[in-house]
Amino acid sequence: MRVAQLERLDGTKDLRRCYHCDEFSLYNLSDDVITRKGKKTPHKYMKLIATFDIESTTIKCDRPYGFMYIWTMEIGGYSIYGNTWRDFTGFLERLIEFFSLSDDKRLIIWIQNLSFETQFMTPFLIRAFEELEVFATDVRKPIKLTVKAGIEFRCTYRLSNMNLDKMCKFEKGMKHKKLVGDLDYSKVRTPETKLKLREFSYCISDTVTLAEWVAATLKNNNDTFFTTPVTSTGYVRRDCRNGTKKERGYRNYFNKNLLTIDVYKMLKEAGRGGNTHANRLLANKIIDNVDSWDLVSSYIYSLLARKYPITKFTPYGRVDNIEELERLAKKYALLFRVVLINPRVKAGVPFPYLPIAKKTSLSGNIVNDNGRVLRVEPVADGLASIGFTVTDIDWEIISREYDFDAVLIYDVMIAKRGYLPSCIRQTIKDYFIKKCELKEQIKEAERWLEDLERQHKQHTKAYKIHLEELKDLQYKYGKMKNRLNGIFGMMYTDVVRETYELDENGDWLKPPKMSDEQIEKALSDYNNSFNSFLVYAHGVFCTAWSRLSFEDLTEACNNRKKGNVSIYGDTDSNKAIINDESDLLAFNARVEKQCDKTDAYCIVNNHKYYLGVAEKETKREKYQKFKTLGAKKYCYFDSEGLHVTVSGVVKDLAPKELKSVENFCKGFVFHKAGGKTLYYNDEPIHTIEVDGCTIETASNIGMVDSTYTLGLTTDYERILAYYAQSF
């Protein structure tokens, strides 16, 4: 037995007894189970809360190579540890035998990053138990891993969308905090390494806090092991599904929107995410006095205030001209294929809309603006063309941004247009109302605290009560905001799921491209399931509507005659030089009018909260300096200091390392903020020797400190150089 020292959220410390897996008596554990009669297997779950975590060391050979040197487990309030995979599988075998576990009676073991642990433990689980089942969204991205003998591993990161440190801070009911910064990962450790108290405590802390989080989140959501979802969007999905069950006739509505394989394929071709781009005229330049404007819950506004296909898409045929297309678009939701002849972006458009990655045909050479089509040039004498599958909403944006000599429009599909069903709209709005109510309550709690502080009453009982109230409200607000943001992810979930499996050695099998027969079967299964309630077309059109809102915001931020220039945009925000806010005020007036028309607002404490309006993030002061090198790559300086946003760079460490906006340029290397590089090694079980210790290992992940070098692609650098003198 060893002792670990844990830190509580209140700043105090306590000691915890920790048992080696070989010395722990299973008679300490409760054998209570929970059942759910009338449902699919498993019919029972052990009532125990169990969590698992490993710590690994990376050694540098020809390729970075990792191995586990300690594992910890929290089960039923007891802390267990071991040092080898035989320790772990042996302990699982004891649990299975002691509790008579089976496929019908399971123990859930929660893991914070199941993707990581799966890479290490799968070969050993197969050796010990043979049969495994995996539920994954992609190769190396499991959500659930099941040992047929009665163990079910679940991923808490996919359930929370947060790292463990944040989970401990934000979940109501937590007692301990995750220890951070206490384990030097550059130090080589083996299963025989004697860990210091602080190091051992760090390892134990992860499973203790994770177990507390599981218990707290189950309680806070009034869930059991049977009802808790496997991902964070599952909470929203459950509420929306329950809403549809209460509305008579919703099943008929769902059946009116069933997908055929042809429509599904077109929706897949048309679907895309938000716009993220930098203005080629101002990228790689330091810009002074920049404003930032954000749209309020843009996707939620699209779902409540816009119209969608409300019937099946049916073939219309060929459209001979744009005028006919526009007449159709006034009456129907459209899905069609289009080929643009000699397309070129119009002057002054900051963020070209057409994504090269989504093209369906091409004749000619694309002038590439960081992944977007500036124009298409012919290879030789003749015409240049590019094809896409689009909605009528996409077409409106294309028409605003591009000129072209001719257009071919075909495979036109039409559907009746209308607002989303009231049951889904009401569930979404209920989330929004709760978020706004909590926002008002937080303001009130903050006012109480400020008043007490002015009276120097920080140590009174009243102050402590209001402080706890504020923390509780902030927790609820964060939770509600997360749920509200998860609605779009739910709506845009692909209804045809590829199946990812593990072979007999534990290696991932990447599924082959699905045949038409397989797609049709998947669509049929989805359409016929009474658990299905979402219409895939709604998710595709939601993203299109939100891109149109972004386009409208960009135009309001990019009126050169009024001294406004859009510099950088990302999905629902614009960084821009704004000298005249009249276009933005007019934009908000139009949005508010549409919100009033569609009930896309709420009133709390006599304050009217509108969805979709543009809010000025830089109300107090502009960014003193701003610079971007392309999508997801920018920095700015304000009174609070330097801020850096670069995909792949640790946000908290980057400003200290960059030091100034002037240093944000091609060739700058982030060392400390470079993050980690992961090397996946797929290998059978074997032994290695490290520092005189023989270690049984198998597949693993080697983790090494990484660097990140700011760069520009050759094509993008050429584009920026060409337009450098144009502003």
Residue pairs with C-beta under 8 A, 6 or more apart in sequence:
1 17
1 18
1 19
1 20
1 23
2 17
2 18
2 20
2 81
2 200
3 15
3 16
3 17
3 18
3 197
4 15
4 16
4 18
4 79
4 197
4 200
4 201
4 203
4 204
4 205
5 13
5 14
5 15
5 16
5 197
5 198
5 201
6 13
6 14
6 15
6 16
6 176
6 179
6 201
6 204
6 205
6 208
7 13
7 176
7 177
7 179
7 205
8 14
8 175
8 176
8 177
9 168
9 169
9 174
9 175
9 176
9 177
16 79
16 204
16 208
17 79
18 72
18 79
18 80
18 81
18 200
18 204
19 78
19 79
19 80
19 81
20 80
20 81
20 82
21 73
21 80
21 81
21 82
21 87
21 88
21 90
21 91
22 82
22 87
24 78
24 80
26 94
26 95
26 98
26 99
28 76
28 78
29 48
29 75
29 76
29 78
30 47
30 48
30 76
31 46
31 99
32 46
32 47
32 48
33 44
33 45
33 46
33 47
33 105
34 44
34 45
34 47
34 224
34 225
34 226
35 43
35 44
36 43
36 224
36 226
37 43
39 226
41 103
41 104
42 103
42 104
42 105
42 106
42 152
43 104
43 105
44 104
44 105
44 106
45 105
45 106
45 107
45 108
45 224
45 225
45 226
46 99
46 101
46 105
46 106
46 107
46 108
48 75
48 76
48 107
49 74
49 75
49 76
49 110
49 211
49 214
49 215
50 73
50 74
50 75
50 76
50 107
50 108
50 109
50 110
50 211
51 73
51 74
51 75
51 109
51 110
51 111
51 112
51 207
51 210
51 211
51 214
52 71
52 72
52 73
52 109
52 110
52 111
52 117
52 153
52 207
53 71
53 72
53 73
53 111
53 112
53 117
53 203
53 206
53 207
53 210
54 68
54 70
54 71
54 72
54 116
54 117
54 120
54 121
55 68
55 69
55 70
55 71
55 183
55 189
55 203
56 66
56 67
56 68
56 69
56 120
56 700
56 701
56 703
57 66
57 67
57 69
57 185
57 187
57 188
57 189
57 190
57 690
58 64
58 65
58 66
58 185
58 702
58 703
58 704
59 65
59 66
59 67
59 188
59 690
59 702
60 702
60 704
63 679
63 681
63 702
64 677
64 679
64 702
64 703
64 704
65 679
65 681
65 700
65 702
66 120
66 679
66 681
66 700
66 701
66 702
66 703
67 688
67 690
67 695
67 697
67 700
68 85
68 120
68 191
68 697
68 700
69 83
69 189
69 190
69 191
69 193
69 695
70 81
70 82
70 83
70 189
70 191
70 195
70 203
71 81
71 82
71 83
71 87
71 88
72 79
72 80
72 81
72 203
72 204
72 206
72 207
73 79
73 80
73 81
73 91
73 109
73 207
74 80
74 207
74 208
74 210
74 211
77 211
79 204
79 207
79 208
80 91
81 203
81 204
82 88
82 91
83 191
83 192
84 191
84 695
84 696
85 120
85 121
85 124
85 696
85 697
85 698
86 124
86 696
88 121
88 124
89 124
89 125
89 127
89 128
89 129
92 128
92 129
92 147
92 151
93 128
95 101
95 107
95 151
96 149
96 150
96 151
99 105
99 107
99 150
101 107
101 149
101 150
101 151
102 149
102 150
103 148
103 149
103 150
105 150
106 146
106 150
106 151
106 152
107 150
107 151
107 152
108 152
108 153
108 154
108 225
109 151
109 152
109 153
109 154
110 153
110 154
110 155
110 156
110 210
110 211
110 214
111 117
111 153
111 154
111 155
111 156
112 155
112 156
112 157
112 164
112 206
112 210
113 155
113 157
114 142
114 143
114 144
114 145
114 153
114 154
114 155
114 157
114 158
115 140
115 141
115 142
115 155
116 701
117 153
118 134
118 140
118 142
118 145
118 153
119 140
119 680
119 699
119 700
119 701
120 698
120 699
120 700
120 701
122 132
122 145
122 502
122 506
122 698
122 699
123 505
123 506
123 684
123 685
123 698
123 699
124 685
124 698
125 132
125 145
125 147
125 506
126 132
126 502
126 504
126 505
126 506
127 685
129 147
129 148
129 149
129 151
130 148
131 147
131 148
131 149
132 145
132 146
132 147
132 148
132 502
132 506
133 145
133 146
133 148
134 142
134 144
134 145
134 146
134 500
134 501
134 502
135 142
135 143
135 144
135 145
135 146
135 230
136 142
136 143
136 500
137 143
137 500
138 500
139 500
139 508
139 510
140 508
140 680
141 500
142 153
142 155
143 154
143 155
143 158
143 230
143 231
144 152
144 153
144 154
144 155
144 230
145 152
145 153
146 152
146 153
147 153
154 230
155 230
156 167
156 210
156 213
156 214
157 163
158 230
158 231
158 232
159 217
159 228
159 229
159 230
159 231
159 232
159 234
160 167
160 213
160 217
160 232
161 232
161 482
162 170
164 178
164 206
164 209
164 210
164 213
165 177
165 178
165 180
167 209
167 210
167 213
168 174
168 176
168 177
168 178
168 209
168 212
168 213
169 177
170 475
170 478
170 479
171 213
171 216
171 217
171 220
171 475
172 216
172 220
172 472
172 475
172 476
173 212
173 215
173 216
173 219
173 220
174 209
174 212
174 213
174 216
175 212
176 205
176 208
176 209
176 212
177 209
178 205
178 206
178 209
179 201
179 202
179 205
182 198
182 199
182 201
182 202
183 199
183 202
183 203
185 703
186 705
188 690
188 691
189 195
190 690
190 691
190 693
190 695
191 693
191 695
192 693
195 203
217 223
217 228
218 224
218 225
218 228
220 479
221 228
221 235
228 234
229 235
229 237
229 238
232 482
232 486
233 486
233 489
233 490
233 493
235 483
235 486
236 431
236 483
236 486
236 487
236 490
237 490
237 534
239 427
239 431
240 424
240 427
240 428
240 487
240 490
240 533
240 534
241 531
241 533
243 423
243 424
243 426
243 427
244 250
244 254
244 421
244 423
244 424
244 533
246 423
247 421
247 422
247 423
250 421
250 423
250 533
251 530
253 310
253 421
254 532
254 533
254 535
255 527
256 310
256 311
256 312
257 309
257 310
257 311
257 312
257 535
257 537
258 312
258 523
258 527
259 267
259 312
259 495
259 523
259 527
259 536
259 537
260 312
260 313
260 523
261 516
261 519
261 520
261 523
263 312
263 313
263 335
263 413
263 537
264 495
264 496
264 519
264 523
264 536
265 519
266 313
266 335
266 337
266 389
266 411
266 413
267 335
267 536
267 537
267 540
268 494
269 358
269 360
269 388
269 389
270 335
270 388
270 389
270 390
270 391
270 394
270 540
270 544
271 492
271 539
271 540
271 543
272 355
272 358
272 543
272 547
273 543
273 571
274 543
274 546
274 547
274 550
274 570
274 571
274 572
275 351
275 353
275 547
275 550
275 551
275 569
275 570
275 571
276 569
276 570
276 571
276 631
276 632
277 350
277 351
277 352
277 369
277 370
277 372
277 568
277 569
277 631
278 351
278 370
278 567
278 568
278 628
278 629
278 630
278 631
278 633
278 634
279 350
279 351
279 565
279 566
279 567
279 568
280 350
280 369
280 370
280 719
280 720
280 723
281 350
281 565
281 723
281 726
281 727
282 565
282 567
282 628
282 727
283 628
283 629
283 630
283 720
284 627
284 628
284 629
284 665
284 666
284 712
284 720
285 627
285 727
286 625
286 626
286 627
286 661
286 662
287 567
287 577
287 625
287 626
287 627
288 624
288 625
288 626
289 577
289 622
289 623
289 624
290 567
290 575
290 576
290 577
290 618
290 622
290 623
290 625
290 626
290 636
291 575
291 576
291 577
291 578
291 616
291 617
291 618
291 622
291 623
292 573
292 574
292 575
292 576
292 616
292 617
292 618
292 623
293 553
293 557
293 573
293 574
293 576
293 578
293 584
293 614
293 615
293 616
293 617
294 572
294 573
294 614
294 615
294 617
295 301
295 549
295 550
295 553
295 572
295 573
295 612
295 613
295 614
295 615
296 609
296 610
296 611
296 612
296 613
296 614
296 615
297 432
297 484
297 611
297 612
298 546
298 549
298 550
298 571
298 572
298 612
299 485
299 487
299 488
299 542
299 543
299 546
299 572
300 428
300 432
300 484
300 487
300 488
300 611
301 546
301 549
301 591
301 595
301 600
301 611
301 612
302 542
302 545
302 546
302 549
302 612
303 420
303 424
303 425
303 428
303 487
303 488
303 491
303 538
303 542
304 420
304 425
304 428
304 429
304 598
304 599
304 600
304 611
305 591
305 594
305 595
305 597
305 598
305 600
305 611
305 612
306 419
306 541
306 542
306 545
307 333
307 417
307 418
307 419
308 333
308 417
308 418
308 419
308 420
308 535
308 537
308 538
308 541
308 542
309 333
309 415
309 416
309 417
309 535
309 537
309 538
309 541
310 415
310 416
310 417
310 418
311 415
311 416
312 415
313 333
313 335
313 413
313 414
313 415
313 537
314 413
314 414
314 415
315 411
315 412
315 413
316 328
316 412
316 413
316 414
317 412
318 409
318 410
318 412
319 325
319 328
319 336
319 409
319 410
319 412
322 399
322 407
322 409
325 334
325 336
325 392
325 395
325 409
325 412
328 334
328 392
328 412
328 414
329 392
329 395
329 396
331 417
332 392
332 414
332 415
332 416
332 417
333 391
333 392
333 414
333 415
333 416
333 417
333 537
333 541
334 391
334 392
334 395
334 412
334 413
334 414
335 389
335 390
335 391
335 412
335 413
335 415
335 537
336 389
336 390
336 409
336 410
336 411
336 412
336 413
337 360
337 387
337 388
337 389
337 390
337 409
337 410
337 411
338 387
338 388
338 389
338 390
338 395
338 398
338 407
338 408
338 409
338 410
339 361
339 385
339 386
339 387
339 407
339 408
340 376
340 385
340 386
340 387
340 388
340 398
340 402
340 404
340 407
341 383
341 384
341 385
341 404
341 405
341 406
341 407
341 408
342 375
342 376
342 378
342 383
342 384
342 385
342 404
342 405
342 406
343 354
343 373
343 375
343 376
343 384
343 385
343 386
343 402
343 403
343 404
344 374
344 375
344 376
344 402
344 403
344 404
345 352
345 369
345 373
345 374
345 375
345 401
345 402
345 403
346 400
346 401
346 402
346 403
348 558
348 560
349 401
350 554
350 558
350 565
350 566
350 567
350 569
351 372
351 554
351 566
351 569
352 369
352 372
352 373
352 374
352 401
353 372
353 394
353 397
353 398
353 401
353 402
353 547
353 551
354 372
354 373
354 386
354 388
354 398
354 402
355 371
355 372
355 373
356 366
356 368
356 371
356 372
356 373
357 371
358 388
358 389
359 373
359 386
359 387
359 388
360 387
360 388
360 389
361 385
361 386
361 387
362 376
362 385
362 386
362 387
363 376
363 378
363 379
363 383
363 384
363 385
363 386
364 376
364 377
364 378
364 379
364 383
364 384
364 385
364 386
365 376
365 377
365 378
365 379
365 384
366 373
366 374
366 375
366 376
366 386
367 373
367 374
367 375
367 376
367 377
367 719
368 374
368 715
368 716
368 719
369 716
369 719
370 630
370 631
370 713
370 715
370 716
370 719
371 631
373 386
374 719
376 384
376 385
376 386
377 384
378 384
383 405
388 394
390 398
391 540
391 541
391 544
393 541
393 544
393 545
393 547
393 548
394 544
394 547
396 548
397 547
397 548
397 551
400 551
400 555
401 551
415 537
419 425
419 598
420 538
428 484
428 487
429 599
429 600
429 602
431 480
431 483
431 484
431 487
432 484
432 602
432 609
432 611
433 602
433 604
434 480
435 477
435 480
435 481
435 484
436 602
436 604
436 607
436 609
437 604
438 473
438 476
438 477
438 480
439 477
439 604
440 604
440 605
440 607
441 473
442 470
442 473
442 474
442 477
445 466
445 469
445 470
445 473
446 470
448 466
449 463
449 466
449 467
449 470
452 458
452 460
452 462
452 463
452 466
453 463
457 463
488 539
488 542
488 543
490 534
491 534
491 538
491 539
491 542
492 539
492 540
492 542
492 543
493 534
493 536
493 539
494 536
495 522
495 523
495 526
495 532
495 534
495 536
496 514
496 519
496 522
496 523
496 526
497 522
498 511
498 514
499 511
500 508
500 509
500 510
500 511
501 508
501 509
501 511
502 508
502 509
503 509
505 684
506 698
506 699
507 682
507 699
514 522
526 532
546 571
546 572
549 572
549 612
550 569
550 571
550 572
552 587
552 590
553 569
553 572
553 574
553 587
553 614
554 566
554 569
554 574
555 583
556 564
556 583
556 584
556 586
556 587
556 614
557 564
557 565
557 566
557 574
557 576
557 578
557 583
557 584
558 564
558 565
558 566
558 576
559 580
559 583
562 579
562 580
562 582
562 583
563 577
563 578
563 579
563 580
564 576
564 577
564 578
564 579
564 580
564 583
565 576
565 577
565 727
566 574
566 575
566 576
567 575
567 576
567 577
567 626
567 628
568 574
568 575
568 626
568 628
568 634
569 575
570 631
570 632
573 617
575 623
575 626
575 628
575 634
575 636
578 584
584 614
584 616
587 614
588 610
588 613
588 614
591 610
591 611
591 612
591 613
591 614
592 601
592 610
592 613
594 600
594 612
595 601
595 610
595 611
595 612
595 613
600 610
600 611
600 612
601 608
601 609
601 610
601 611
602 608
602 609
603 609
618 638
621 638
621 639
622 638
623 636
623 637
623 638
624 636
624 637
624 638
624 639
625 636
625 637
625 661
626 634
626 635
626 636
626 637
626 661
627 634
627 635
627 636
627 661
627 664
628 634
629 664
629 665
629 666
629 710
629 712
630 712
630 716
632 645
632 646
632 647
633 645
633 646
633 647
633 710
634 645
634 646
635 642
635 643
635 644
635 645
635 646
635 655
635 658
635 661
635 664
636 642
636 643
636 661
637 643
637 660
637 661
641 655
642 655
642 658
642 659
642 660
642 661
643 655
644 651
644 654
644 655
644 658
644 664
644 673
645 651
646 654
646 670
646 708
646 710
648 674
648 675
648 708
649 670
649 673
649 674
649 675
649 708
650 670
650 672
650 673
650 674
650 675
651 673
653 670
653 672
653 673
654 670
654 673
656 672
657 670
657 671
657 672
657 673
658 664
658 668
658 670
658 673
664 710
665 710
666 710
666 711
666 712
666 717
667 709
667 710
667 711
668 709
668 710
669 707
669 708
669 709
669 710
670 707
670 708
670 709
670 710
671 705
671 707
673 708
674 705
674 706
674 707
674 708
675 706
675 708
676 703
676 704
676 705
676 706
677 703
677 704
677 705
677 706
678 701
678 702
678 703
679 701
679 702
679 703
679 704
680 699
680 701
681 699
681 700
681 701
681 702
682 699
683 697
683 698
683 699
683 700
684 698
685 696
685 697
685 698
686 696
686 697
686 698
687 694
687 695
687 696
687 697
688 694
688 695
688 697
689 695
712 720
